[in-house]
Amino acid sequence: MLFLDHIWLIPLLPAFGATLMFLFGRKLQKATVSAVCAGAIVVAFLFACGAVWQYTNWASTPENFHRPYQTVLYTWLGTDTGHLTYVLHDGKSTAAFQADVGFLLDPLSSIWLLFVTGVGMLIHIYSIGYMAHEGGYYRFFGYLNLFMFSMLTLILANNYVLLFVGWEGVGLCSYLLIGFYFHRKSASDAANKAFIVNRIGDAGFLLGMFFIAWYFGSLRFTDVTRLAHSGQFAIGDPIITATTLLLFVGACGKSAQLPLYIWLPDAMEGPTPVSALIHAATMVTAGIYMVARSNALFVLAPTSMKTVAIVGALTAIFAASIGLVQNDIKRVLAYSTVSQLGYMFLALGVGAFSAGVFHVFTHAFFKALLFLGAGSVIHAMSGEQDMRNMGDLHRRIPVTHWTMFIATLAIAGIPPFAGFFSKDEILWQTWTSEGGAYRLLWIVGYFTALMTAFYMFRLMYLSFHGRPRMSHEVEHHIHESPTSMTGPLVVLAVCSLFAGFLGWPHSLGGSDRFAKFLEPVFAREAQVLTEQGRAAQVAAGEKETEHTTSTEYFLMFLSVAAGVVGWGMAWKAYRHADRGYVEPIAAAPPVYNTLLNKYYVDEGYDYVFTGRRKIGDTRLGVLGLGEASAWFDSNIVDGLVNGAGWITRLTATISSWWDKWVIDGVGVNGPAILARMLSYPARLFEWGLVQWYALVMTAGLAGFVFYYVYH
Amino acid sequence: MDAMLHISTLHYLVLGAALFLLGVIGVLTRRNVVVVLMSIELILNAVNLNLVAFSRYWGELHGQVFAIFVITDAAAEAAVGLGILIAFFRNKETVNVDEVNLLKW
């Protein structure tokens, strides 16, 4: 099993590329940089394909049936000799703290592995064309490769600690790449914002990890899952609920959910391939991966599941509504990403883990395609991102137009494109889960689907149709992008068209191979959830509902209808958009302004938390918490630090005094002074006059002679 | 008369002792380094005289051989001593031994 045994090579390949870039990148030719960095990802992708293929063979043998493949390279933190132990929550049993550098391959990580390396490979190739005329070429590719390394570590980790390493690594790369144009203040501000908001989430994740270590005595996924399955923890256990909620805080930060989504729209300051790779297809799905990875825990905490579902649904409709009126082509896509991530969390929250993962999978293709298409549009428009200044591009850049059109159909949920299958699966699962208690969330999700179709077709009509609204100079320069950019667009378009077929539902005569592939990871949880739902129904005195295929067909029809209606509305409003076109929502100015200003959330955060904004004369600023923590930091914490420094200096002074006067003075110089004093009389006999010495010698000799002669 | 004219070993020894004393007094009292070196030669020659006198008295050659060694030694010593003397003169512009008093505490 060549590939499976050397799975650690997959993250190491991009790490090698990144190291080479950071050490020697400045001196390398652009062609060499592209060859090394893109090449590393291509090899990693092929390697990943091989590893997953070997894994599926391995896991279908009877002795390893449905088992995750795990390989531990070495123990990174703690020891396996049991020296570093701590007491668990019951106060009696102990566990040895241990975090491995170990890799885990199971169906869940396989899916992430494949689409991260696959989409990553296409985006690397695209970047060769997109970044060709930019400065810092090697830096860009170095960061991209470092990102791939971190992301692959995150995916393949076999324990929470190593996952956290990757988690922080991708956060760092996100920061570096958002601030890639560091000479632009807005970019460096956006980078800071992303980093700081992510820290809040990371704090939650860390605390959750501590809880896991304290409650389960291990941080390995396999151990935690086994213990969670063992039945010794009751459903609704408060500690597990707290743990999962804290983990979800981490997921909220990384995957841009309410109330921590604010960094993602600003992250669009980075180069467009970065937006496609990090802020649409891969990194932002890390939160979903982590929640899906912890599914055994979440199932034990129904409260957390409800929270996840509600937060996801609210984020979905909230971000979609902002997306309706944004004018920056990348911002529309950013809010769309936030909204789609909300869908995924909705799916996880209602227990439809495989549906959520399926949406991650399809979304990776069509959203990466949309972003890369937007990048191609911006490239053609000489850097213009405002859709108000575009229009009628579909004839000038046909490849970009048609590929983006496919992606738009996919995200709008028009069959048979990929988004239809995954989104429909989520809505169907929301409708049926827990005997219909979540039907309100289905309505939220449904309206989100409607809005999604509207804002995506609005983007298409404003950019590619209507009257040209750009300046003549810009219009003159419009050109289709080079092959290295259109190639990935075409490949992603093909994926957006066909990826959905993997999850062809049973009701349409398919076999839902995607869910079947994930069964080893999620099957048990699905069963537990079904039993919970049934118990809840019985308790509420309801009859068990029959999920008939006719209901499913009806819902399917409704969601397709939502897509078509949204398309129609956008077609009606923007088909002939000319200079000074009117937004239909602008008919209600308060609503329009609220949406255009993103519900004033940033302003609110500035007022409540950072204190940069005042209302009237009052400055709230975290209810004084910011100042209070700054004061605490500068006085108490720094005071302690200074105090420690002062004590050190004091003891140093004393010991130097002791050394100077007692050790040196009494101990070392003392005997010397004594010897000097005692030697004083002896020195009187030393004149330095050689004839005196000769005289004394002669006298002595004479004395001896007289003594021996006359004795 | 014969006995008077006969030069016995005692005569040699007395002459040697006188030479030795002269040398010692010269070394101890003269301030000029050259004269001190010459006085040292006197002392050495007094010793040589003794060696030769006892060699003659015993009828053996050991003492004379030894005297030749001492002469050689004296030549070497004079060479080294004069070398030091010249170096000393170049530094101090003097040959007075009293000026050479650095070797003390």
Contacts between the chains, C-beta under 8 A, distances in Angstrom:
chain1	res1	chain2	res2	distance
A	679	B	105	7.8
A	683	B	104	7.7
A	683	B	105	4.2
A	686	B	104	4.3
A	686	B	105	5.2
A	687	B	101	6.6
A	687	B	104	6.2
A	688	B	100	7.7
A	688	B	101	3.4
A	688	B	102	6.1
A	688	B	103	5.2
A	688	B	104	3.5
A	689	B	97	7.3
A	689	B	98	6.1
A	689	B	100	7.8
A	689	B	101	5.3
A	690	B	97	5.9
A	690	B	100	6.5
A	690	B	103	8.0
A	691	B	27	7.1
A	691	B	28	5.6
A	691	B	29	7.7
A	691	B	36	7.7
A	691	B	97	5.9
A	691	B	98	7.9
A	694	B	27	5.6
A	694	B	28	5.7
A	695	B	28	5.1
A	698	B	24	5.9
A	698	B	28	6.7
